[in-house]
Amino acid sequence: MISSRPRLALVAVLAAVALGATACTSTTDGTLAGRASGSGSPAPSGSGPDFESPLSSLVLTAADLPSDWESSGGTSTGGSPTDDTDLASCFGQASASGTTSLDSPEFDKDSDDGSAEITSSVTRYASDADMQSDLALFTGSKAATCFAEYLDKTVKSDVPAGATAGKTHASVTHGSGNGPSNVKAVLGFTVTLTATGVSVTVTASITFITGPRLLAELTTISVPTTFPDDVLSAAISKLAGRLAKG
């Protein structure tokens, strides 16, 4: 089974945000009408397995963001993107087994200009080699095509009557740019929905950050404006610092 990188939740979140944005394009304030729901089961509380405490200290928290960002949900266990047979078939490769994942809450901010959301997930592997194998799989030559096709199928199947979804565009940018050295790649998506003659573009990204036997995804979604660079840079820096220490 391919592990939970990148999160299958991105598909559900992207579709929900896109549909919400399209539905509210005729409102006067331009804000997002609905919220995307989280995925996964609630993480166990109390004295669970040894991995829980370390992973819960690595995922995104409210302290990593400005005070006007709102949190929804709690931490939850991750799922596998290749539970979907079409996506698994597209990748055509199994990834490391024996992994454990934890997703952070979702944090979002609405304004007159649009809506933005950020969340994270961290997976611990049995070895660094397993982690590097999954990183290569989900940022490799098939990644953009496979996830774009999957998002096309998911979003288009859920659009309401009278609305249309354009083709999902995806790309992979390797390297850390001007960020921390353990930022390895960014997987980016855009898709445009049209309803009643009004088009709205949804932009999403997954930033991959590594640590000792660790792989984190920092996922952002924004409608219709781009995600705030200063908020994203600060969140990346804080997660990268924690992951580097393991």
C-alpha positions in Angstrom: 0.0 0.0 0.0 1.3 3.5 -0.8 1.5 5.6 2.3 -0.5 8.7 2.9 1.8 11.0 0.9 0.4 13.3 -0.5 -2.8 13.3 1.5 -6.0 12.0 -0.2 -7.7 14.8 1.9 -6.4 17.3 -0.6 -8.8 16.0 -3.2 -11.8 16.3 -1.0 -10.7 19.7 0.3 -10.0 21.1 -3.1 -13.3 19.9 -4.5 -15.3 21.3 -1.5 -13.5 24.7 -1.6 -14.0 24.9 -5.4 -17.7 24.2 -5.2 -18.1 26.6 -2.3 -16.3 29.3 -4.1 -18.4 28.9 -7.3 -21.6 28.9 -5.3 -20.7 32.2 -3.6 -19.4 34.1 -6.6 -22.7 36.1 -6.9 -22.6 37.2 -3.2 -21.8 40.8 -2.4 -18.9 40.3 -0.1 -17.0 37.7 -2.2 -16.1 35.5 0.8 -16.2 31.8 0.7 -19.7 30.5 1.5 -18.6 27.1 2.9 -15.8 25.2 4.7 -14.1 22.1 3.5 -14.4 19.2 5.9 -11.4 17.3 7.2 -10.7 13.6 6.7 -9.6 10.6 8.7 -10.5 9.4 12.2 -9.8 11.3 15.4 -6.3 10.6 16.7 -6.4 8.5 19.9 -6.0 10.4 23.1 -4.3 9.6 26.3 -1.2 7.3 26.4 -1.4 5.9 22.9 1.5 4.4 20.9 4.9 6.0 21.3 4.8 7.7 17.9 1.8 9.9 18.7 3.5 12.4 20.9 6.5 13.1 18.6 4.2 13.4 15.5 1.8 15.7 17.3 4.7 18.0 18.2 5.7 18.2 14.5 2.5 19.0 12.6 1.2 22.6 12.1 -0.3 24.3 15.1 -2.1 27.6 15.7 1.1 29.1 17.1 2.7 28.8 13.7 0.1 31.1 12.1 -1.1 34.7 12.7 -3.7 35.0 15.4 -6.6 35.8 12.9 -6.4 32.3 11.4 -9.2 30.0 12.7 -8.7 26.3 13.5 -11.2 23.6 12.6 -11.1 19.9 13.8 -8.2 18.3 15.6 -5.4 16.0 14.7 -6.3 12.9 12.8 -4.7 9.8 11.4 -3.7 9.9 7.8 -5.1 7.8 4.9 -3.6 6.4 1.7 -4.0 8.3 -1.6 -3.9 5.0 -3.5 -6.9 3.6 -1.8 -8.4 4.9 -5.0 -7.7 2.2 -7.6 -7.3 4.6 -10.5 -4.6 6.6 -8.7 -2.9 3.4 -7.6 -2.9 2.2 -11.2 -1.5 5.5 -12.5 1.5 5.4 -10.2 2.0 1.7 -10.8 4.3 1.3 -7.8 3.9 0.4 -4.2 5.6 2.6 -1.6 7.0 1.9 1.8 4.9 0.0 4.3 5.0 0.3 8.1 4.5 4.0 8.2 2.6 6.1 10.7 0.9 9.4 9.8 -0.7 12.3 11.7 -2.7 15.2 10.1 -2.9 18.6 11.8 -6.1 20.6 12.2 -7.1 22.8 9.2 -6.5 26.5 9.6 -8.3 29.1 7.5 -9.0 32.7 7.0 -11.8 34.4 5.0 -11.7 38.0 3.8 -13.5 40.2 1.3 -10.8 39.1 -1.3 -11.4 35.3 -0.9 -10.5 32.4 1.3 -7.3 30.5 2.2 -6.7 27.3 4.1 -3.5 25.6 5.3 -3.0 22.2 6.9 -0.2 19.6 7.4 0.6 16.0 7.7 3.7 14.2 9.0 4.7 10.6 8.3 7.3 8.6 10.2 9.1 5.7 8.3 11.0 2.7 9.3 14.1 4.0 7.5 15.4 7.1 5.7 15.6 4.9 2.5 11.8 4.3 2.8 11.1 8.0 3.2 13.3 8.9 0.2 11.5 6.3 -1.9 8.1 7.8 -1.1 9.4 11.3 -1.7 10.7 10.3 -5.1 7.4 8.6 -5.9 5.1 11.6 -5.0 7.3 14.2 -6.6 8.6 12.2 -9.5 7.8 12.1 -13.2 4.3 10.7 -12.8 3.2 12.8 -9.9 1.8 15.8 -11.7 -0.1 13.7 -14.3 -1.5 11.2 -11.8 -2.8 13.8 -9.3 -4.1 16.1 -12.0 -6.1 13.3 -13.6 -7.4 12.2 -10.1 -8.5 15.8 -9.2 -10.2 16.1 -12.6 -12.2 13.0 -11.9 -13.1 14.0 -8.4 -14.0 17.7 -9.0 -15.9 17.1 -12.2 -18.0 14.4 -10.6 -19.1 16.7 -7.8 -19.9 20.0 -9.6 -23.6 21.1 -9.3 -25.9 21.3 -12.2 -25.1 24.3 -14.4 -21.5 24.5 -13.3 -18.5 23.3 -15.2 -14.9 22.5 -14.1 -11.9 23.2 -16.3 -8.9 20.9 -16.6 -6.7 20.6 -13.5 -3.1 21.9 -14.1 -0.4 20.4 -12.0 3.4 20.9 -11.7 6.3 19.8 -9.6 9.1 22.3 -8.6 12.1 20.6 -7.0 14.5 22.2 -4.6 14.2 24.5 -1.6 14.2 27.8 -3.4 15.1 30.4 -0.8 13.7 28.2 2.0 15.3 25.7 4.4 17.4 23.0 2.9 15.1 20.2 4.0 12.3 21.6 1.8 12.5 19.2 -1.2 9.7 20.0 -3.6 6.4 21.8 -4.2 3.5 20.1 -6.0 1.1 22.8 -7.3 -2.4 22.7 -8.7 -4.9 25.1 -10.3 -8.5 24.4 -11.5 -11.1 26.8 -12.7 -14.9 26.4 -12.1 -17.5 28.3 -13.9 -21.2 28.9 -12.9 -23.7 31.4 -14.2 -21.0 33.0 -16.3 -18.6 33.6 -13.5 -15.3 31.8 -13.2 -13.3 31.1 -10.0 -9.8 29.7 -9.9 -8.7 27.5 -7.0 -5.0 27.3 -6.3 -3.5 24.5 -4.2 0.0 23.4 -3.2 1.8 20.7 -1.3 5.3 21.6 0.1 7.3 18.5 1.0 9.7 18.8 4.0 12.0 16.0 5.3 13.6 15.0 8.5 15.2 11.9 10.0 12.8 9.1 8.8 10.1 11.9 8.4 8.2 13.3 5.5 5.8 16.3 6.0 3.4 17.8 3.6 2.2 21.4 4.1 -0.9 21.9 2.0 -2.4 25.2 1.1 -5.6 26.1 -0.8 -6.8 29.5 -1.8 -9.8 31.0 -3.7 -9.6 33.1 -5.8 -6.4 34.9 -4.7 -3.0 33.2 -4.2 -2.1 32.0 -0.7 -0.3 34.8 1.3 3.5 34.4 0.8 4.5 35.6 4.3 2.2 33.2 6.0 3.4 30.2 3.9 7.1 31.1 4.3 6.7 31.4 8.1 4.9 28.0 8.3 7.5 26.3 6.2 10.3 27.7 8.3 8.7 26.5 11.5 7.9 23.0 10.3 11.3 22.6 8.6 13.0 23.5 11.8 11.1 21.0 13.9 11.5 18.2 11.3 15.2 18.8 11.0 15.6 17.9 14.7 13.4 14.8 14.3 
